């Protein structure tokens, strides 16, 4: 039950990142694509780190 809010925030961040990549490609904006990809990658990295830290306890 305590994972509900972090998972919801992570899914929202990934959705925003994917939308940034899609809209950046439609507009030929490499900066928006890079920001979207960075957001997705950072969210996945932080999520994995959070899960691994909580498992160690």
Residue pairs with C-beta under 8 A, 6 or more apart in sequence:
6 47
6 50
10 43
10 46
10 47
13 39
13 40
13 43
14 39
14 40
14 43
14 44
16 36
16 39
17 35
17 36
17 37
17 38
17 39
17 40
17 43
18 36
18 40
19 36
20 32
20 33
20 35
20 36
20 37
20 39
21 32
21 33
21 36
21 37
21 40
22 36
23 29
23 32
24 30
24 31
24 32
24 33
24 34
24 35
24 36
25 33
